[in-house]
Amino acid sequence: MKKIVITLSAIAGISASLHAAAFVGAVINYTAGGIANGLTDPSTALGSPGPIVDATGSFPGVLSPFNPPYKSAEIVGIGSGGGSLTLQFSNFVSATHDGTRGIGVFTNVGLNDPNYPSGTADATASLIGKPGMAETEVSRDGSKWYALNGGAPITFDIPTSYFKNAGPYDTTAPANPAYSDFGKPFTGARTDFANETNAQIVSTLGGSAGGTWLDLSSLPADVPEIGYIRFSNVPEGDALYLDAVSINNTLAGPPVPEPQAWIYLVGVAGAMFGSIRRRRIAGQAAFALAAGTAGLLAASVANAATITGFGDIENWVGSGPNSAALVIDWNDGLNYGGATGDQSLAWGYRWSGAATGEQMFEAIVSADPRLVLNPAPPVGGPGTVCGIGYDLNGNGFTYVSDPTNLDKGHASDPSDHYREGWLHAGYWSYWNEKAATTGLPAWTSASTGFSRTLQNGSWDGWSWAPAPDFNGLMPANVVAAVIPEPAGLLAWAVLAPGLFVTRRKRV
């Protein structure tokens, strides 16, 4: 993770701004190649660039087209002579096949300022040093790869602008920062910046943070999305220094599964099975593995982060250019990870064409086995809700409900969320926000049921309103609902002890 050191006056804005974009979230493989300058930490490519270059050093300055990153905590080098870097995106990148640029690559390139410190590019918008070059491939699953640019090296020569209202050599962030968007493609060329001042360059970028944006239209028509990217085969004597890789805001799909942990777990399990067969060790190993697996599940439950906008939502469903969010607040005091206080959970939904709040809710319920919707009986009419439940501790969920008395429904496990009611115990209040993709919604009480038509950027909120006053409470303290575990892992957690016991009996 990159360190962010800025003035206190800019902290609140930073948390709410980064920047609607999604980035790469994991390093799959790295070989430095001919990199001998210590810039060999691949984790620096993860997440967003930092706003301040050399933040903890002697020469801090804002990240601008004239002040690129250069420290070992900021960029990673991929050199000739076998250098390569494979990264996994946090979310799939939808492949539109229509020329829309889907992936932004941010490197260490900076514009030459011949009249330093004027912050003005020269007549050719020349760079400080050479631009980075590398062959670039993408993959949906990390197995089958597709070369971009016809397999020829791509030149990454567009600089980065973090703030829209900072000077090119400012040493701190602006007091009231305006941020460039790392999820907005820049489709121009470096020469567009010729003879331009920093302010003019920001205007030419049109709100984008810059970077070199990759066209995915050459992908086969049957490749719907991209989950991985690989940089390799750097030309002899060259190097690519990478800061970040982002996704076009309009093309960010559901989260990319992370199979590596499960592959490792299965590998460990295989070794343990072999050990049991050879050494006839007792069944304690089974319980150790089961406990470890349960620990993974528990950790996933506790890994919930408070969100500040769409960019922090982890669990996304659907695909398409439109995005909306669903927030649910049970107001029961239960929460993730044993923390104190009540929490709301948030999911994301993407779609094309038209969609309703009900379709969003049902799509999320279908995709997340932890979430349960108990629709209202006929007395409630269309577009209403009776009960909502959630398997908070990840060990399975059931609830008890009596259609003749909708005030006594409850979760079978008191550690899980479930609220229902119609007449006396309480009811589910419904809240909306038209469009707020950045920042949390300013909730307003809904005037319709959840059959309402969604808008791009809209929020739906369901909040339990308890008796006796039945006052609708706005959803609050919103955290990201975790991505549900693969079914195979859950089955492994259940079956592994039995498999060990069976093996032990046959020895």
C-alpha positions as CSV (number, residue, x, y, z in Angstrom):
1,M,0.0,0.0,0.0
2,K,1.2,3.5,-0.8
3,K,1.7,5.9,2.1
4,I,-0.4,9.0,2.0
5,V,1.0,12.0,3.9
6,I,-1.0,15.2,3.4
7,T,-2.1,18.2,5.4
8,L,-4.9,17.6,7.9
9,S,-7.2,19.9,5.9
10,A,-7.2,17.5,3.0
11,I,-7.8,14.2,4.9
12,A,-11.6,14.3,4.7
13,G,-11.6,15.0,1.0
14,I,-9.1,12.2,0.3
15,S,-11.2,9.5,1.9
16,A,-14.3,10.5,-0.1
17,S,-12.6,11.0,-3.4
18,L,-10.4,8.0,-4.4
19,H,-11.8,8.4,-7.0
20,A,-14.7,6.2,-7.8
21,A,-12.0,4.1,-9.6
22,A,-11.1,0.5,-8.9
23,F,-7.5,-0.7,-9.2
24,V,-5.5,-3.9,-9.2
25,G,-5.6,-5.6,-5.9
26,A,-3.1,-8.5,-5.9
27,V,0.3,-9.4,-7.2
28,I,0.2,-12.9,-8.9
29,N,3.8,-13.1,-10.1
30,Y,6.8,-10.8,-10.4
31,T,10.3,-11.1,-11.9
32,A,12.4,-7.9,-11.8
33,G,14.6,-8.6,-14.9
34,G,17.3,-6.0,-15.3
35,I,16.3,-3.7,-12.5
36,A,19.3,-2.9,-10.3
37,N,18.1,0.3,-8.5
38,G,16.1,-1.2,-5.7
39,L,12.7,-0.4,-7.3
40,T,11.6,-4.1,-7.0
41,D,8.6,-4.1,-4.6
42,P,5.6,-5.2,-6.7
43,S,3.1,-4.3,-3.9
44,T,3.7,-0.6,-4.8
45,A,1.6,-1.2,-8.0
46,L,-1.5,-2.0,-5.9
47,G,-4.2,0.5,-5.2
48,S,-4.2,4.1,-6.0
49,P,-1.1,6.3,-6.5
50,G,-0.3,8.5,-3.5
51,P,-1.0,12.2,-3.7
52,I,2.4,13.2,-2.5
53,V,5.7,12.1,-4.1
54,D,8.5,11.4,-1.7
55,A,6.0,12.0,1.1
56,T,8.4,11.0,3.9
57,G,11.6,12.1,2.3
58,S,13.4,15.4,1.8
59,F,11.7,16.6,-1.3
60,P,7.9,16.1,-0.9
61,G,5.6,17.4,-3.7
62,V,2.2,16.8,-5.2
63,L,2.0,14.1,-7.9
64,S,1.7,16.2,-11.0
65,P,2.6,16.0,-14.7
66,F,6.0,17.6,-13.9
67,N,6.6,15.7,-10.6
68,P,6.3,12.0,-11.2
69,P,6.9,9.3,-8.5
70,Y,10.4,7.9,-8.3
71,K,10.9,6.3,-4.8
72,S,11.0,2.6,-4.0
73,A,7.7,3.0,-1.9
74,E,6.0,4.4,-5.0
75,I,6.9,2.4,-8.1
76,V,8.1,-1.0,-9.2
77,G,10.4,-1.7,-12.1
78,I,10.0,-4.3,-14.8
79,G,13.2,-4.7,-16.7
80,S,14.4,-6.3,-19.9
81,G,16.1,-9.7,-19.6
82,G,13.0,-11.6,-18.4
83,G,11.2,-9.0,-16.3
84,S,7.5,-9.5,-15.9
85,L,4.6,-8.5,-13.6
86,T,1.2,-10.1,-13.4
87,L,-1.5,-8.4,-11.5
88,Q,-5.1,-9.3,-10.6
89,F,-7.8,-6.6,-10.7
90,S,-10.0,-6.0,-7.7
91,N,-13.0,-6.0,-10.0
92,F,-13.6,-7.4,-13.5
93,V,-13.2,-5.0,-16.4
94,S,-16.1,-5.3,-18.8
95,A,-14.9,-5.8,-22.4
96,T,-17.2,-3.7,-24.5
97,H,-15.4,-4.5,-27.9
98,D,-16.4,-1.0,-29.1
99,G,-13.2,0.9,-28.7
100,T,-13.9,2.1,-25.2
101,R,-10.6,2.3,-23.3
102,G,-11.0,0.1,-20.2
103,I,-7.6,0.0,-18.3
104,G,-5.5,2.9,-17.2
105,V,-1.8,2.5,-16.6
106,F,0.1,5.0,-14.5
107,T,3.8,5.1,-14.6
108,N,6.7,7.3,-13.6
109,V,6.8,9.5,-16.7
110,G,7.0,13.3,-16.2
111,L,7.1,16.2,-18.6
112,N,10.3,18.1,-19.2
113,D,10.1,21.7,-17.8
114,P,12.8,23.6,-19.8
115,N,12.2,26.8,-17.9
116,Y,11.8,25.2,-14.4
117,P,10.0,26.1,-12.2
118,S,7.5,27.5,-14.7
119,G,5.6,24.3,-15.0
120,T,5.3,24.6,-18.8
121,A,5.9,21.8,-21.3
122,D,8.2,22.3,-24.3
123,A,7.2,22.4,-28.0
124,T,7.2,18.6,-28.2
125,A,5.9,17.8,-24.7
126,S,9.2,15.8,-24.2
127,L,9.7,13.7,-21.1
128,I,12.2,13.5,-18.3
129,G,14.0,10.4,-19.5
130,K,12.6,7.6,-21.6
131,P,8.9,6.4,-21.5
132,G,8.3,2.9,-20.3
133,M,7.6,0.1,-22.8
134,A,6.3,-3.4,-22.4
135,E,4.3,-6.1,-24.1
136,T,0.9,-6.1,-22.4
137,E,-1.5,-9.0,-22.1
138,V,-4.9,-9.4,-20.4
139,S,-6.8,-12.5,-19.2
140,R,-10.2,-13.2,-17.8
141,D,-9.1,-16.1,-15.5
142,G,-5.3,-15.8,-15.3
143,S,-4.9,-18.8,-17.6
144,K,-5.7,-17.8,-21.2
145,W,-4.0,-14.6,-22.2
146,Y,-4.6,-12.1,-25.0
147,A,-2.0,-9.7,-26.3
148,L,-2.9,-6.1,-26.8
149,N,-1.6,-3.8,-29.6
150,G,-1.1,-6.8,-31.8
151,G,1.6,-8.2,-29.4
152,A,3.9,-5.2,-30.0
153,P,5.3,-3.3,-27.0
154,I,3.0,-0.5,-25.7
155,T,4.6,2.9,-24.9
156,F,3.4,4.3,-21.6
157,D,4.1,8.0,-22.0
158,I,1.1,9.9,-20.4
159,P,1.9,11.6,-17.1
160,T,-0.3,11.6,-14.0
161,S,-2.2,14.5,-12.4
162,Y,-3.5,13.8,-8.9
163,F,-5.1,17.2,-8.1
164,K,-6.9,19.6,-10.4
165,N,-6.2,22.6,-8.3
166,A,-2.5,22.2,-7.3
167,G,0.6,23.8,-8.6
168,P,3.1,21.4,-10.3
169,Y,5.6,21.7,-7.6
170,D,3.5,22.4,-4.5
171,T,4.8,20.6,-1.5
172,T,1.5,19.9,0.2
173,A,-2.0,19.1,-1.0
174,P,-4.4,22.0,-1.6
175,A,-6.4,23.2,1.4
176,N,-9.6,22.4,-0.5
177,P,-8.5,19.7,-2.9
178,A,-10.2,19.0,-6.2
179,Y,-9.2,15.5,-7.4
180,S,-8.6,14.1,-10.8
181,D,-10.4,10.9,-11.6
182,F,-8.3,7.7,-12.0
183,G,-11.3,6.0,-13.5
184,K,-11.9,8.4,-16.3
185,P,-9.9,7.5,-19.5
186,F,-7.7,10.1,-21.2
187,T,-7.8,9.3,-24.9
188,G,-5.5,12.0,-26.2
189,A,-1.7,11.9,-26.9
190,R,1.3,13.3,-25.1
191,T,1.8,15.9,-27.8
192,D,-1.5,17.4,-26.8
193,F,0.4,19.0,-23.9
194,A,2.9,20.8,-26.1
195,N,3.7,24.3,-24.8
196,E,1.0,24.0,-22.2
197,T,1.2,25.1,-18.6
198,N,0.3,22.8,-15.7
199,A,-3.2,24.4,-15.5
200,Q,-3.7,24.0,-19.3
201,I,-2.6,20.4,-19.1
202,V,-5.2,19.7,-16.3
203,S,-7.8,21.3,-18.6
204,T,-6.7,19.1,-21.5
205,L,-7.0,16.0,-19.3
206,G,-10.7,17.0,-18.8
207,G,-10.9,15.7,-15.3
208,S,-8.9,12.5,-15.9
209,A,-5.9,11.7,-13.8
210,G,-4.0,11.0,-17.1
211,G,-2.2,7.7,-17.6
212,T,-2.0,5.6,-20.7
213,W,-5.4,3.9,-21.4
214,L,-5.7,0.5,-23.1
215,D,-8.2,-0.3,-25.8
216,L,-9.7,-3.8,-25.3
217,S,-11.6,-3.9,-28.6
218,S,-9.1,-6.5,-30.1
219,L,-10.3,-9.1,-27.6
220,P,-12.3,-12.0,-29.0
221,A,-16.1,-11.4,-28.9
222,D,-16.6,-14.3,-26.5
223,V,-14.3,-12.7,-23.9
224,P,-16.8,-10.7,-21.7
225,E,-14.5,-9.3,-19.1
226,I,-10.9,-9.1,-17.9
227,G,-9.6,-10.0,-14.4
228,Y,-5.8,-10.0,-14.9
229,I,-3.1,-8.0,-16.7
230,R,0.6,-8.9,-17.4
231,F,3.5,-6.7,-18.5
232,S,6.6,-8.5,-19.9
233,N,9.2,-8.6,-22.7
234,V,10.5,-5.1,-22.1
235,P,12.7,-4.1,-25.0
236,E,16.4,-4.5,-24.4
237,G,17.9,-1.7,-22.4
238,D,14.5,-0.3,-21.4
239,A,12.4,-0.6,-18.2
240,L,8.8,0.1,-17.2
241,Y,8.2,1.7,-13.8
242,L,4.7,1.1,-12.7
243,D,2.7,3.1,-10.1
244,A,-0.9,1.9,-10.5
245,V,-3.4,0.2,-12.9
246,S,-7.0,1.3,-12.8
247,I,-10.4,0.5,-14.3
248,N,-12.7,2.7,-16.3
249,N,-15.5,3.7,-13.9
250,T,-18.1,2.7,-16.4
251,L,-16.6,-0.8,-17.0
252,A,-15.9,-2.0,-13.4
253,G,-17.8,-5.3,-12.9
254,P,-18.1,-7.7,-10.0
255,P,-15.1,-8.5,-7.8
256,V,-12.6,-10.9,-9.2
257,P,-12.4,-14.2,-7.2
258,E,-9.1,-14.9,-5.5
259,P,-8.4,-18.6,-6.1
260,Q,-4.9,-18.6,-4.9
261,A,-5.8,-19.0,-1.2
262,W,-8.1,-21.9,-2.0
263,I,-5.4,-23.5,-4.2
264,Y,-2.9,-23.2,-1.4
265,L,-5.4,-24.7,1.0
266,V,-6.1,-27.7,-1.2
267,G,-2.3,-28.2,-1.7
268,V,-1.8,-28.2,2.1
269,A,-4.7,-30.6,2.4
270,G,-3.2,-33.0,-0.2
271,A,0.1,-33.0,1.7
272,M,-1.7,-33.7,4.9
273,F,-3.6,-36.6,3.3
274,G,-0.3,-38.1,2.1
275,S,1.2,-37.7,5.5
276,I,-1.7,-39.4,7.1
277,R,-1.4,-42.4,4.7
278,R,2.4,-42.7,5.2
279,R,2.8,-42.0,8.9
280,R,-0.6,-43.0,10.3
281,I,-0.8,-39.8,12.2
282,A,-3.8,-39.3,14.4
283,G,-6.9,-37.3,13.4
284,Q,-5.7,-34.1,15.1
285,A,-4.6,-32.8,11.7
286,A,-8.1,-32.9,10.5
287,F,-9.3,-30.7,13.3
288,A,-6.4,-28.3,12.8
289,L,-7.3,-28.0,9.1
290,A,-11.0,-27.6,9.9
291,A,-10.2,-24.9,12.5
292,G,-8.0,-23.2,10.0
293,T,-10.7,-23.2,7.4
294,A,-13.2,-22.0,9.9
295,G,-10.7,-19.3,10.7
296,L,-10.7,-18.2,7.1
297,L,-14.5,-18.0,7.1
298,A,-14.5,-16.1,10.3
299,A,-11.9,-13.7,9.0
300,S,-14.0,-13.0,5.9
301,V,-16.9,-12.1,8.1
302,A,-14.8,-9.7,10.2
303,N,-13.2,-8.1,7.2
304,A,-15.7,-5.3,6.8
305,A,-14.6,-1.8,6.0
306,T,-16.6,1.4,6.6
307,I,-17.5,2.8,3.3
308,T,-17.4,6.4,2.1
309,G,-19.0,5.9,-1.4
310,F,-19.4,3.5,-4.3
311,G,-15.7,2.9,-4.6
312,D,-15.6,1.2,-1.2
313,I,-18.3,-1.4,-1.9
314,E,-16.8,-4.8,-2.2
315,N,-19.7,-7.1,-3.1
316,W,-21.0,-6.2,-6.6
317,V,-23.6,-8.1,-8.7
318,G,-24.5,-7.8,-12.3
319,S,-22.8,-6.0,-15.2
320,G,-23.4,-2.9,-17.3
321,P,-22.8,0.8,-17.4
322,N,-25.2,1.8,-14.6
323,S,-24.5,1.4,-10.9
324,A,-26.7,1.5,-7.8
325,A,-26.2,0.5,-4.1
326,L,-28.4,-1.3,-1.6
327,V,-28.0,-0.6,2.1
328,I,-29.7,-2.6,4.9
329,D,-29.8,-1.7,8.6
330,W,-31.3,-4.1,11.0
331,N,-31.0,-1.8,14.0
332,D,-30.4,-4.9,16.2
333,G,-26.9,-4.0,17.6
334,L,-25.3,-6.9,15.8
335,N,-22.3,-6.3,13.6
336,Y,-19.1,-7.6,12.0
337,G,-16.1,-8.7,14.0
338,G,-17.4,-8.2,17.5
339,A,-17.2,-4.4,17.2
340,T,-19.6,-2.3,19.3
341,G,-22.6,-0.5,17.8
342,D,-25.0,-1.2,15.0
343,Q,-23.9,-1.4,11.4
344,S,-25.6,-1.3,8.0
345,L,-24.4,-3.5,5.2
346,A,-23.9,-2.3,1.6
347,W,-24.0,-4.1,-1.8
348,G,-23.5,-2.8,-5.3
349,Y,-25.5,-3.6,-8.4
350,R,-24.8,-3.0,-12.1
351,W,-27.2,-3.2,-15.0
352,S,-27.9,-2.1,-18.6
353,G,-31.2,-0.6,-19.8
354,A,-33.9,-0.2,-17.1
355,A,-34.0,-1.8,-13.7
356,T,-36.0,-1.4,-10.5
357,G,-35.1,-1.5,-6.8
358,E,-36.9,-4.8,-6.5
359,Q,-34.8,-6.3,-9.3
360,M,-31.6,-5.1,-7.6
361,F,-32.6,-6.6,-4.3
362,E,-33.6,-9.9,-5.9
363,A,-30.3,-10.1,-7.9
364,I,-28.2,-9.5,-4.8
365,V,-30.2,-12.1,-2.9
366,S,-29.7,-14.6,-5.7
367,A,-25.9,-13.9,-5.8
368,D,-25.2,-13.7,-2.0
369,P,-26.3,-16.9,-0.1
370,R,-26.0,-15.0,3.2
371,L,-28.8,-12.6,2.4
372,V,-32.5,-13.6,2.6
373,L,-35.6,-11.6,1.6
374,N,-39.0,-12.6,3.0
375,P,-41.4,-10.8,0.7
376,A,-44.5,-9.2,2.2
377,P,-47.9,-11.1,2.2
378,P,-50.7,-9.9,-0.1
379,V,-51.9,-7.5,2.6
380,G,-48.8,-5.4,2.0
381,G,-49.4,-5.0,-1.7
382,P,-46.6,-5.0,-4.3
383,G,-43.2,-3.4,-3.7
384,T,-43.1,-4.1,0.0
385,V,-41.0,-6.1,2.3
386,C,-41.8,-8.3,5.3
387,G,-38.5,-9.7,6.6
388,I,-34.8,-9.5,5.8
389,G,-32.1,-11.8,7.1
390,Y,-28.4,-12.2,6.9
391,D,-26.0,-15.0,7.9
392,L,-23.7,-12.8,9.9
393,N,-21.3,-15.4,11.2
394,G,-21.1,-17.4,8.0
395,N,-22.2,-20.8,9.5
396,G,-25.5,-21.1,7.7
397,F,-28.8,-19.3,8.0
398,T,-32.5,-20.2,8.7
399,Y,-35.3,-18.2,10.2
400,V,-38.6,-18.9,11.8
401,S,-41.7,-17.0,10.5
402,D,-45.4,-17.4,11.0
403,P,-47.5,-16.0,8.2
404,T,-50.4,-15.6,10.6
405,N,-48.4,-13.5,13.0
406,L,-45.7,-11.4,11.3
407,D,-44.5,-9.9,14.6
408,K,-42.7,-13.0,16.0
409,G,-40.3,-13.9,13.2
410,H,-36.7,-14.4,14.2
411,A,-33.4,-16.0,13.1
412,S,-32.7,-19.5,14.3
413,D,-29.3,-18.3,15.3
414,P,-29.5,-15.2,17.5
415,S,-26.0,-14.2,16.2
416,D,-27.6,-13.6,12.7
417,H,-29.5,-10.6,11.5
418,Y,-33.3,-11.1,10.9
419,R,-36.1,-8.6,11.3
420,E,-39.7,-8.9,10.2
421,G,-43.0,-7.3,11.1
422,W,-46.2,-5.7,9.8
423,L,-48.5,-4.5,12.5
424,H,-47.0,-4.4,16.0
425,A,-43.3,-5.3,16.3
426,G,-42.1,-2.9,13.7
427,Y,-41.6,-2.5,9.9
428,W,-39.0,-2.0,7.2
429,S,-38.7,1.6,6.3
430,Y,-37.5,2.4,2.8
431,W,-35.1,5.2,1.9
432,N,-33.7,6.6,-1.4
433,E,-31.0,8.8,-2.8
434,K,-31.2,9.8,-6.4
435,A,-27.5,9.9,-7.4
436,A,-24.4,10.0,-5.2
437,T,-21.6,7.8,-6.5
438,T,-19.1,9.6,-4.3
439,G,-19.8,10.2,-0.7
440,L,-22.6,8.6,1.3
441,P,-26.2,9.3,0.4
442,A,-28.4,12.0,1.8
443,W,-31.3,9.8,2.5
444,T,-34.9,10.8,1.9
445,S,-37.9,8.7,2.9
446,A,-39.2,6.9,-0.1
447,S,-42.6,7.7,-1.5
448,T,-43.0,4.5,-3.4
449,G,-42.2,0.8,-2.9
450,F,-39.0,-0.8,-4.2
451,S,-40.6,-1.4,-7.6
452,R,-39.3,2.1,-8.3
453,T,-37.0,2.7,-11.4
454,L,-33.4,2.9,-10.5
455,Q,-31.1,5.7,-11.7
456,N,-27.4,5.5,-12.3
457,G,-25.7,6.4,-9.1
458,S,-28.8,5.9,-6.9
459,W,-29.0,4.3,-3.5
460,D,-31.7,2.2,-1.9
461,G,-31.8,1.9,1.9
462,W,-33.9,-0.5,4.1
463,S,-33.9,0.3,7.8
464,W,-35.9,-1.5,10.5
465,A,-38.2,0.8,12.4
466,P,-39.0,-0.8,15.8
467,A,-42.1,-0.4,17.9
468,P,-43.6,1.3,19.8
469,D,-42.9,4.6,18.1
470,F,-42.3,3.2,14.6
471,N,-40.0,6.1,13.7
472,G,-38.1,5.4,10.5
473,L,-34.4,5.4,11.2
474,M,-32.1,6.3,8.3
475,P,-29.5,3.6,7.6
476,A,-26.3,4.5,9.4
477,N,-22.7,3.4,10.0
478,V,-22.5,1.7,6.6
479,V,-19.9,-1.0,6.0
480,A,-19.2,-3.1,2.9
481,A,-20.9,-6.5,2.8
482,V,-18.2,-9.1,2.3
483,I,-18.0,-11.2,-0.9
484,P,-19.5,-14.6,-0.2
485,E,-17.1,-17.5,0.0
486,P,-17.0,-20.0,-2.9
487,A,-19.3,-22.9,-2.3
488,G,-16.5,-25.3,-2.7
489,L,-14.7,-23.8,0.2
490,L,-17.7,-24.1,2.4
491,A,-18.1,-27.7,1.4
492,W,-14.4,-28.3,2.2
493,A,-14.9,-26.8,5.7
494,V,-17.8,-29.3,6.3
495,L,-16.3,-32.4,4.7
496,A,-12.6,-32.2,5.5
497,P,-13.0,-33.6,9.1
498,G,-15.1,-36.5,7.7
499,L,-12.5,-37.3,5.1
500,F,-9.8,-37.4,7.6
501,V,-11.8,-39.6,9.9
502,T,-12.5,-42.0,7.0
503,R,-8.8,-42.1,6.1
504,R,-7.9,-42.8,9.7
505,K,-10.4,-45.7,10.0
506,R,-9.0,-47.4,6.9
507,V,-5.3,-47.2,8.1
